[in-house]
């Protein structure tokens, strides 16, 4: 409160970054995430194709988490991959992911990720797919440092798809 005028004192935080600059960062994060996922999925698609509903589900969940984590790391100052974000940052991350996936893929991914785990199989499939979050986070860190992805990251999706074949 302003003691002289008895009005509420309103302070506005200065805009730290311009809107155009932020939009540019979102576009760059999106392009980098797409290229990184292509690297990770390239080995998986070479070794085996996505077959069946279970593998398709794992692939979709893995991709969603990978892209989200990658964009989160590039668009925030988060020190840990599970830090809470402001609504605006969450919207920025979603915008970056939306530049990579089409609307139906986004809807399907969100539905699969939020599916209630009613059976051990569904829970296991979602757990395998959620490995994409850790892989995306690490990949973004390496990208920021200008380093190549190690073999473990490049084969993470292939490993997740292989693990899903043992569920059936």
Secondary structure, DSSP 8 states (H G I E B T S, - for coil): -BTTTTB--------SS-HHHHHHHHHHHHHHHHHHHHHHHHHHHHH----HHHHHHHHHHHHHHHHHHHHHHHHS--SSTT----HHHHHHHHHHHHTTS-HHHHHHHHHHHT----SHHHHHHHHHHTHHHHHHHHHHHHHHTT----HHHHTHHHHHHHHHHTT-
